[in-house]
Amino acid sequence: MQKQKFGMVLPIVLLSYFMIVLDNSIIFTSTAKIAENLSLNTQSLAWITNAYALTFGGFLLFSGKAGDIIGRKKFFQIGLIIFSISSLLVGISVNDTMIIAMRAIQGIGSSILAPSTLALLMDSYQENMRTKAIAYYGATGGLGASFGLVIGGLITTYSSWRVGFFINVPIGLIMLLLSVKYLKTSTTYNQRLDFLGTVFSILGVSALVYSIDGSSYRLTALIVAIVSLVLFIVQEHRTNAPIMPLLLFKDSERSFAYLTRFFFIGVGMAYFFLTPLAMQRVYGYTPVQAAFGFLPETVPQFIAAGFVTRNVKMKNSTILSSGIVLMFVGSLLAAIIKIQTGYWLAIALPMVIIGIGQGMALGTLTVAGVAHTTPELSGSASGVVNAVHQIGGSVGLSVVVALTAQYTNPTISYNMSMVWITVLSIIAMLFSIGVVRSDR
C-alpha cells in the first residue's frame, strides 16, 4: 500500500501559524527598545500587548464561524493579508497611537489565521494523518513561542526591533502565493452569521481580557464581561446559527480538553514569561543569554512532539495525561529546588521535564479539543480551542503575577511564582483525568 503524504497543505498551515505565534513572542523581548525608540511611557507600552490580546481573543469565536460561511481558504488568505500589512505598519510606526492601532489590527489578522489554519488541517486530512497533522500544529505553537524569545533577543540586540515585524511581510506573501496554488477551495456552509452573538462574544471576551490586563476600570470591565458572556450563552442557546454551538460542549472529551487546556496554557504562559525575566534579574543574564537559557525546554519539547506524531497508535488521552503529569513534576521540582541553587539544577533540569510534558500534551490537547466534530462544526471547534488558549494564557500569567506582586525581591518572587504555577498544573492534571475517562 502506498504511504500517504501530507503534501503542501501542512507546511503552508504550520509556517503561517508559526509566524503569528513567533511574532507574539518576539514583542516581549523588544518592548524596552520600542519604548526607547518611540518615547513611550509604561501605560502606552502595556497597550502594545493589550491591544493585540483584546482583538485576538475577542474575534476568535467570530472568525471560527465566519470561516465556515466564507470558506476557509478564502478566509485564511484574508487573514494573511491583514496580518502582513499590519505587521509592515507596526514596523514603520512613528508614535504610540500608530503602533497600538496597528497591533490591534494585527490581532484581528491573527484571530482569523489561528482557527483557519486548524480547520484547514481538519479539512485536508483524515484519521491517523489528521491526528499527526494536529500534533504537528500543537507542537508548532510551543516551538514558535520558545524560539520567539531567542529570535527576539537576537534581533533586539544586534538589529532593530522593527525587523521582527518586517520579516512577516515576505513570509506572508510567500504563504499567500502558495495558498493560491496548493490549497483547495473549501466547502462553504449556507448559514447566516449570528451578529448578536458576535457582538456579545467580542465584548465579553475583550472585557474579560481587559479586566485582567487593563490599567483602570478593571472591576467595571469584569462586570461588563460577565453580563456580556451570560447574554452570549443565552443567545447561542436561542439562535439557529450560533458562532459557538453549545453542542460542542455536550461531548465530555472536548469539554474536559478545553478546561485542561485553559490551565495547561496558563502554566505554560506564566512559566514562559517569568523564567527568562528571573534569569536576567537573579543571575544577571543579558536578554540573549536568557533566551538561549530557555533551550533546555525548547529542544526536549521538539523531540517529544516528534515522538507523539510517530506514535499515533497510542491512545491520545494516554499521551495527553502523561504530558500533563510531567509538566506538574517539572514545576514541582523547580518550586522545591529554588532558583538560588543555580541555573543547571533550578532552571535547566525542570525545563527538560516541563518541555517533554508540553511537547506531549499540546498537540494531543488540540486533537481532543476537536474530537468527534462534523465538518460544519470544525471551524467553530477550532475557534473555541484557540479562544481557550488565548484567554487561559492571559489569566494564568495575570493570576500568578497578582499573587506574587507583594514580593519585591526577585529571588523570592520567582520561587513563590513556581509554587502557584505548580498549583495551576495540579488543576490541569485533575481535568486531564476527565479527558482520559471520556476517551474510555
Secondary structure, DSSP 4 states (H G I P E B T S, - for coil): -PPP--TTHHHHHHHHHHHHHHHHHHHHHHHHHHHHHHT--HHHHHHHHHHHHHHHHHHHHHHHHHHHHH-HHHHHHHHHHHHHHHHHHHHT--SHHHHHHHHHHHHHHHHHHHHHHHHHHHHH--HHHHHHHHHHHHHHHHHHHHHHHHHHHHHHHHS-TTHHHHTHHHHHHHHHHHHHHHSPPPP-------HHHHHHHHHHHHHHHHHHH-SS-HHHHHHHHHHHHHHHHHHHHH-SS-SS-GGGGGSHHHHHHHHHHHHHHHHHHHHHHHHHHHHHHHH---HHHHHHTTHHHHHHHHHHHHHHHH-TTS-HHHHHHHHHHHHHHHHHHHHHH-GGG-HIIIIIHHHHHHHHHHHHHHHHHHHHHTTT--HHHHHHHHHHHHHHHHHHHHHHHHHHHHHTTT--SHHHHHHHHHHHHHHHHHHHHHHHHHHHHHH-
